């Protein structure tokens, strides 16, 4: 009798567990994907693997701590996991959804403090699973509607994807960001399409307050508007998934800069325009033949210019500043121009070499460059990345790579003493910074 009671109780306890486990399956078609990615590297400055700029060089007998020693780094946090859902048709459209995350731990942490490789003096959250994409799509024969968190459209040209080993490599040059959006793509002909969408102007993930963030862009009470005209054709052949494409696009928006009126009479605000335009493309100079990429050669990239680009430039963004010494709040907005170019050559069908060069330059006035009160002297006026990569595909699942990067940074002005982080004593520190980084890595795609 006791055995019977024990068995009955055990079965009742197991029923909720069995029921819950059964609910894991989906009534729709769900595919799991992603990759395991790991890399190891060394940089000749005291920086982690998420380097973007180079620390100022030691200059005229004044040694800068950050540029005096090298640093080793390694991480597997770039690994990703995603789910693709294909659901029932609706309104005559194919419906789908996609959600993806990685282990870099950027959600809810200021992005300026985030690196899974380690940066001196900051606390990191490396290893936490965090959102990359979460969106739904409705696809008609010539129209596609996207709602959710995913890539911007203007300037985004992902030919670097799963080749570039450095996470932040090329990121200051409009490599692409992911933002909440409602967007629509319309095919006018087989080769010609137009795009229009509204986008969040703020960094809704890399901020401690997440979606409740209140900044100068959200205070403008309007989203960014993105647009693009694109031409794409397979008439010149293709290389892997890529065929010839050319696009011209941009965005418009504004930010509101709030200030206290003189004599504490309240608060005022000034609207500052945000805009950007770009040209991007991919050209298969020598296309693959019958699926074999040996000897294939391509170039791709983008070129852009704009003002007040906000999170599109990430940590390289320079905000408008009040250039009126009489405190009349006359905000200036420096123009930034830049872009990147990529060349890829397949030595064999599985072994290929890639070279990138990216740069931007802010058109700072002399007054801004000399004004430490604006942050001018420590603002980055010019930045370039020169990157060389050699990759080998063992099979469709396994890829190995080796990479070298040269980073050149020109700051807006000279600085002295405590204004330059890590100086042992007062002294003039130059405007230039240079860094060299090496890394090797591997992916396993699934």
C-alpha positions as CSV (number, residue, x, y, z in Angstrom):
1,X,0.0,0.0,0.0
2,X,2.8,2.4,0.9
3,X,4.5,1.8,-2.5
4,X,1.3,2.5,-4.3
5,X,0.8,5.8,-2.4
6,X,4.4,6.9,-3.2
7,X,3.9,6.0,-6.9
8,X,0.6,8.0,-7.1
9,X,2.2,11.1,-5.4
10,X,5.2,10.9,-7.7
11,X,3.0,10.8,-10.8
12,X,0.9,13.8,-9.6
13,X,4.1,15.8,-8.9
14,X,5.4,14.9,-12.4
15,X,2.3,16.0,-14.3
16,X,3.1,19.7,-14.2
17,X,6.6,19.1,-15.3
18,X,5.6,16.9,-18.2
19,X,3.0,19.4,-19.3
20,X,5.5,22.3,-19.1
21,X,8.1,20.4,-21.1
22,X,5.6,19.6,-23.8
23,X,4.9,23.4,-24.3
24,X,8.5,24.0,-25.4
25,X,7.6,22.8,-28.9
26,X,6.1,25.4,-31.3
27,X,3.1,25.0,-33.5
28,X,5.1,26.9,-36.2
29,X,8.3,26.1,-38.1
30,X,11.2,27.1,-35.8
31,X,14.9,26.9,-36.8
32,X,17.7,27.3,-34.4
33,X,21.0,28.9,-35.6
34,X,24.0,30.9,-34.6
35,X,27.7,30.3,-34.1
36,X,30.4,29.8,-31.5
37,X,33.1,32.4,-32.0
38,X,36.3,32.8,-30.1
39,X,39.5,34.9,-30.6
40,X,42.8,35.6,-29.1
41,X,44.9,38.7,-29.6
42,X,47.5,41.3,-28.6
43,X,47.6,45.1,-28.9
44,X,50.6,47.3,-28.3
45,X,48.6,49.6,-26.0
46,X,46.9,49.1,-22.6
47,X,43.5,48.4,-24.3
48,X,41.2,45.5,-24.6
49,X,40.1,43.7,-27.7
50,X,37.3,46.2,-28.4
51,X,39.7,48.9,-29.4
52,X,38.2,51.8,-31.5
53,X,40.7,54.6,-31.1
54,X,44.4,54.7,-30.3
55,X,45.6,56.3,-27.0
56,X,47.8,59.4,-27.5
57,X,51.4,58.6,-28.2
58,X,54.1,59.6,-25.7
59,X,55.5,62.9,-26.9
60,X,58.4,65.2,-26.3
61,X,59.7,63.3,-23.3
62,X,56.2,62.9,-21.7
63,X,55.3,59.3,-21.4
64,X,51.6,58.2,-21.6
65,X,50.8,55.1,-19.6
66,X,48.2,53.8,-22.1
67,X,50.6,53.7,-25.0
68,X,53.7,52.5,-23.1
69,X,52.8,48.8,-22.7
70,X,50.9,46.1,-24.6
71,X,48.0,43.9,-23.6
72,X,46.8,40.3,-24.3
73,X,43.0,39.6,-24.7
74,X,40.8,36.6,-25.5
75,X,37.1,36.0,-25.5
76,X,34.2,33.8,-26.6
77,X,31.5,36.3,-25.9
78,X,30.9,37.0,-29.6
79,X,29.1,33.6,-29.8
80,X,25.4,34.0,-30.9
81,X,22.2,32.1,-30.7
82,X,19.1,32.8,-32.8
83,X,15.6,31.5,-33.6
84,X,13.9,31.9,-37.0
85,X,10.1,31.4,-37.0
86,X,8.0,30.9,-40.1
87,X,4.3,31.3,-39.2
88,X,1.0,31.2,-41.1
89,X,0.2,33.6,-43.9
90,X,-1.7,36.8,-43.0
91,X,-3.2,39.5,-45.2
92,X,-1.8,37.7,-48.2
93,X,1.8,37.9,-46.8
94,X,4.3,35.3,-45.6
95,X,4.9,36.0,-42.0
96,X,8.1,35.4,-40.0
97,X,10.0,36.4,-36.9
98,X,13.6,36.4,-35.9
99,X,15.3,36.8,-32.5
100,X,19.0,36.7,-31.7
101,X,21.3,37.4,-28.9
102,X,25.0,37.2,-28.0
103,X,27.1,37.0,-24.8
104,X,28.7,40.4,-24.8
105,X,26.5,41.6,-22.0
106,X,25.7,45.1,-23.5
107,X,22.0,45.3,-22.4
108,X,21.5,47.8,-19.6
109,X,25.1,48.8,-19.4
110,X,26.5,52.1,-20.8
111,X,28.2,51.0,-24.0
112,X,31.2,53.2,-23.2
113,X,31.9,50.8,-20.4
114,X,31.3,47.5,-22.2
115,X,34.0,45.1,-23.3
116,X,34.3,41.5,-22.7
117,X,38.1,41.7,-23.1
118,X,38.6,44.1,-20.2
119,X,39.4,47.8,-20.1
120,X,41.4,49.4,-17.2
121,X,39.2,51.2,-14.7
122,X,35.7,50.1,-15.7
123,X,33.4,47.4,-14.6
124,X,32.2,45.0,-17.3
125,X,29.2,42.6,-17.6
126,X,30.8,40.2,-20.0
127,X,29.1,36.8,-20.6
128,X,25.5,38.1,-20.1
129,X,23.2,37.0,-22.9
130,X,21.8,40.2,-24.5
131,X,19.6,41.2,-27.4
132,X,20.8,41.8,-30.9
133,X,17.6,41.3,-33.0
134,X,13.9,40.9,-32.3
135,X,11.6,41.6,-35.2
136,X,8.7,40.3,-37.3
137,X,8.3,40.5,-41.0
138,X,5.4,40.4,-43.5
139,X,6.5,39.6,-47.1
140,X,4.3,40.1,-50.1
141,X,5.5,39.5,-53.7
142,X,6.9,43.0,-54.0
143,X,6.6,44.5,-50.6
144,X,8.2,43.7,-47.2
145,X,7.2,45.2,-43.8
146,X,9.6,45.0,-40.8
147,X,8.6,45.8,-37.2
148,X,11.1,45.4,-34.4
149,X,14.7,45.8,-33.4
150,X,17.2,45.2,-36.2
151,X,19.7,46.8,-38.6
152,X,19.5,50.3,-39.9
153,X,19.3,50.6,-43.7
154,X,21.2,53.6,-44.8
155,X,24.9,53.0,-44.9
156,X,24.6,49.4,-43.8
157,X,26.6,47.1,-46.1
158,X,27.4,43.8,-44.3
159,X,30.0,42.3,-46.6
160,X,32.4,42.2,-43.6
161,X,30.1,39.9,-41.7
162,X,31.8,36.7,-40.3
163,X,35.1,37.8,-41.8
164,X,36.2,40.7,-39.7
165,X,37.5,39.4,-36.4
166,X,37.4,42.6,-34.4
167,X,34.0,43.5,-33.0
168,X,34.6,47.2,-33.1
169,X,36.6,47.2,-36.4
170,X,35.2,49.7,-38.8
171,X,32.3,50.5,-36.4
172,X,33.0,54.3,-36.3
173,X,32.6,54.5,-40.1
174,X,28.9,53.7,-40.4
175,X,29.4,49.9,-40.4
176,X,25.8,49.6,-39.0
177,X,23.7,49.7,-35.8
178,X,20.6,47.9,-34.7
179,X,17.6,50.0,-33.7
180,X,13.8,49.7,-33.1
181,X,12.0,50.5,-36.3
182,X,8.9,50.2,-38.5
183,X,10.1,50.0,-42.1
184,X,8.9,49.1,-45.6
185,X,10.8,48.0,-48.7
186,X,9.1,48.2,-52.1
187,X,10.3,46.6,-55.2
188,X,9.6,48.8,-58.2
189,X,11.1,46.4,-60.7
190,X,13.1,43.2,-60.6
191,X,16.3,45.3,-59.9
192,X,15.1,48.6,-58.4
193,X,13.6,49.1,-55.0
194,X,12.9,51.9,-52.5
195,X,12.9,51.9,-48.7
196,X,11.3,54.1,-46.0
197,X,11.2,53.7,-42.3
198,X,10.9,55.4,-38.9
199,X,13.7,54.5,-36.4
200,X,14.5,55.1,-32.7
201,X,17.0,57.9,-32.5
202,X,18.4,56.8,-29.2
203,X,20.5,53.9,-28.0
204,X,17.7,51.9,-26.3
205,X,19.9,49.0,-25.2
206,X,23.3,50.4,-24.3
207,X,21.9,52.6,-21.6
208,X,21.2,51.9,-17.9
209,X,17.5,53.0,-18.3
210,X,17.0,51.0,-21.5
211,X,13.8,52.0,-23.4
212,X,13.0,54.7,-20.8
213,X,16.1,56.7,-21.7
214,X,15.6,60.4,-22.0
215,X,18.2,62.2,-24.0
216,X,18.5,65.1,-26.5
217,X,17.1,63.0,-29.3
218,X,14.1,61.6,-27.5
219,X,13.4,65.1,-26.2
220,X,12.9,66.2,-29.8
221,X,9.7,64.1,-29.8
222,X,10.3,62.7,-33.2
223,X,12.0,59.6,-34.6
224,X,14.6,59.4,-37.3
225,X,13.3,59.0,-40.8
226,X,15.5,56.7,-43.0
227,X,15.2,56.3,-46.8
228,X,17.0,54.6,-49.6
229,X,16.9,53.8,-53.3
230,X,18.7,50.6,-54.3
231,X,19.7,48.8,-57.6
232,X,20.6,45.2,-57.5
233,X,21.3,42.7,-60.3
234,X,22.8,39.3,-61.0
235,X,23.8,40.2,-64.5
236,X,27.5,40.6,-63.5
237,X,27.5,37.2,-61.6
238,X,27.9,36.7,-57.9
239,X,30.4,35.8,-55.2
240,X,28.8,33.6,-52.5
241,X,25.5,35.3,-51.6
242,X,26.5,38.7,-53.0
243,X,25.7,40.1,-56.4
244,X,26.1,43.6,-57.8
245,X,24.3,46.3,-55.8
246,X,24.3,50.1,-55.5
247,X,22.3,52.2,-53.1
248,X,21.9,55.9,-52.2
249,X,20.2,56.7,-48.9
250,X,20.1,58.8,-45.8
251,X,18.2,59.9,-42.7
252,X,16.7,63.1,-41.2
253,X,15.8,64.0,-37.6
254,X,16.7,66.5,-34.9
255,X,17.7,66.8,-31.3
256,X,16.6,69.3,-28.6
257,X,19.2,70.8,-26.4
258,X,17.7,72.0,-23.2
259,X,19.4,74.8,-21.2
260,X,18.7,76.9,-18.1
261,X,17.8,80.5,-18.9
262,X,19.9,83.3,-17.3
263,X,18.8,84.4,-13.8
264,X,17.0,81.1,-13.2
265,X,13.9,82.2,-15.2
266,X,13.2,78.6,-16.4
267,X,14.4,76.4,-19.2
268,X,14.6,76.8,-22.9
269,X,15.5,74.5,-25.7
270,X,17.0,74.7,-29.2
271,X,16.3,72.2,-32.0
272,X,19.4,71.1,-33.8
273,X,19.0,69.2,-37.1
274,X,20.3,65.7,-37.7
275,X,20.9,64.4,-41.2
276,X,23.1,62.1,-43.2
277,X,23.5,60.8,-46.7
278,X,25.6,58.0,-48.2
279,X,26.4,55.9,-51.2
280,X,27.2,52.2,-50.7
281,X,27.7,49.2,-53.0
282,X,29.2,45.8,-53.8
283,X,30.9,45.1,-57.2
284,X,31.9,41.5,-58.2
285,X,34.9,42.4,-60.4
286,X,35.7,38.7,-61.1
287,X,32.6,36.6,-60.3
288,X,32.7,33.0,-59.1
289,X,32.4,30.2,-61.8
290,X,30.0,27.4,-61.3
291,X,30.0,27.8,-57.6
292,X,33.8,27.8,-57.3
293,X,35.1,31.1,-55.9
294,X,38.8,30.5,-56.8
295,X,40.1,33.8,-58.4
296,X,37.0,35.8,-57.5
297,X,37.6,39.4,-56.6
298,X,35.2,42.0,-55.2
299,X,35.1,45.5,-53.7
300,X,32.5,47.0,-51.4
301,X,31.9,49.7,-48.9
302,X,30.2,53.0,-48.2
303,X,30.9,56.8,-48.1
304,X,28.8,59.2,-46.0
305,X,28.6,62.7,-44.7
306,X,26.2,64.3,-42.1
307,X,25.7,66.3,-38.9
308,X,24.6,65.3,-35.5
309,X,24.6,61.5,-36.3
310,X,24.0,60.4,-32.7
311,X,24.2,56.6,-32.1
312,X,24.9,55.9,-35.8
313,X,28.5,56.7,-34.9
314,X,28.4,55.1,-31.5
315,X,31.3,56.3,-29.2
316,X,32.7,58.4,-32.1
317,X,29.7,60.8,-32.0
318,X,30.4,64.4,-31.2
319,X,27.4,66.3,-30.0
320,X,26.5,69.9,-31.0
321,X,28.1,72.5,-28.7
322,X,27.2,76.0,-27.6
323,X,29.8,78.2,-29.3
324,X,28.4,81.5,-27.9
325,X,30.6,83.0,-25.2
326,X,27.7,85.3,-24.1
327,X,25.6,82.2,-23.1
328,X,22.9,82.9,-25.8
329,X,22.9,79.2,-26.6
330,X,23.8,79.2,-30.2
331,X,24.6,75.5,-30.9
332,X,27.0,74.6,-33.7
333,X,27.0,71.2,-35.3
334,X,30.3,69.9,-36.9
335,X,30.0,68.1,-40.2
336,X,31.5,64.6,-40.2
337,X,32.6,62.8,-43.4
338,X,33.9,59.2,-43.8
339,X,33.3,55.7,-44.8
340,X,35.1,52.4,-45.5
341,X,36.1,50.2,-48.4
342,X,36.7,46.5,-48.6
343,X,38.5,44.3,-51.1
344,X,38.3,40.5,-51.0
345,X,40.2,38.0,-53.2
346,X,39.7,34.2,-53.1
347,X,43.1,32.5,-53.4
348,X,41.3,29.2,-53.5
349,X,37.6,28.3,-53.1
350,X,38.2,28.1,-49.3
351,X,41.2,30.4,-48.7
352,X,40.6,34.2,-49.1
353,X,42.2,37.5,-48.2
354,X,40.4,40.7,-47.3
355,X,41.7,44.3,-46.7
356,X,39.7,47.2,-45.3
357,X,40.4,50.9,-44.9
358,X,38.0,53.1,-43.0
359,X,38.2,56.7,-41.8
360,X,36.2,59.7,-40.7
361,X,37.0,63.4,-40.1
362,X,35.1,66.0,-38.2
363,X,35.2,69.6,-39.5
364,X,36.0,71.2,-36.1
365,X,36.5,74.9,-36.0
366,X,39.8,76.2,-34.4
367,X,37.8,77.6,-31.5
368,X,36.3,74.2,-30.8
369,X,39.7,72.5,-31.0
370,X,41.2,74.9,-28.4
371,X,38.2,74.9,-26.0
372,X,38.6,72.2,-23.3
373,X,35.3,73.3,-21.9
374,X,33.6,71.7,-24.9
375,X,35.6,68.6,-24.5
376,X,37.3,69.8,-27.7
377,X,40.9,69.0,-27.1
378,X,40.1,65.4,-26.3
379,X,37.5,64.9,-29.0
380,X,38.6,62.6,-31.9
381,X,38.8,64.8,-35.0
382,X,40.2,62.1,-37.3
383,X,40.2,58.3,-37.1
384,X,41.3,55.5,-39.5
385,X,41.4,51.7,-39.4
386,X,43.6,49.7,-41.7
387,X,42.8,46.0,-41.4
388,X,44.2,42.9,-43.2
389,X,42.6,39.4,-42.8
390,X,43.3,35.9,-44.0
391,X,40.4,33.4,-43.6
392,X,40.1,29.7,-44.3
393,X,36.9,27.6,-44.5
394,X,37.5,24.0,-43.4
395,X,33.9,23.2,-44.3
396,X,30.6,25.2,-44.3
397,X,30.6,25.0,-40.5
398,X,34.2,25.8,-39.5
399,X,36.2,28.9,-40.3
400,X,39.6,30.1,-39.1
401,X,41.0,33.6,-39.4
402,X,44.1,35.8,-38.7
403,X,44.0,39.6,-38.6
404,X,46.2,42.7,-38.3
405,X,44.8,46.1,-37.6
406,X,46.5,49.5,-37.6
407,X,44.6,52.3,-35.8
408,X,45.5,56.0,-36.3
409,X,43.8,58.7,-34.2
410,X,44.1,62.5,-34.4
411,X,42.7,64.3,-31.4
412,X,41.3,67.8,-31.7
413,X,44.1,69.4,-29.7
414,X,47.2,69.0,-27.6
415,X,46.7,68.4,-23.9
416,X,48.8,68.6,-20.7
417,X,49.1,67.3,-17.2
418,X,46.1,65.6,-15.6
419,X,44.0,66.3,-18.7
420,X,45.8,63.3,-20.3
421,X,44.9,60.1,-18.5
422,X,47.8,58.2,-17.1
423,X,50.5,61.0,-17.3
424,X,53.1,60.6,-14.5
425,X,53.8,64.4,-14.6
426,X,52.7,67.5,-16.3
427,X,53.8,67.9,-19.8
428,X,52.6,68.4,-23.3
429,X,51.1,65.4,-25.0
430,X,50.6,65.4,-28.8
431,X,47.5,65.1,-30.9
432,X,48.4,61.8,-32.6
433,X,47.8,58.2,-31.4
434,X,48.8,54.9,-33.1
435,X,48.1,51.3,-32.2
436,X,48.8,47.9,-33.8
437,X,46.7,44.9,-33.0
438,X,47.0,41.2,-33.9
439,X,44.4,38.5,-33.4
440,X,43.4,34.9,-34.5
441,X,40.0,33.4,-34.2
442,X,37.6,30.6,-35.1
443,X,33.9,30.1,-35.8
444,X,31.7,27.1,-35.7
445,X,28.4,27.9,-37.5
446,X,25.2,25.9,-36.8
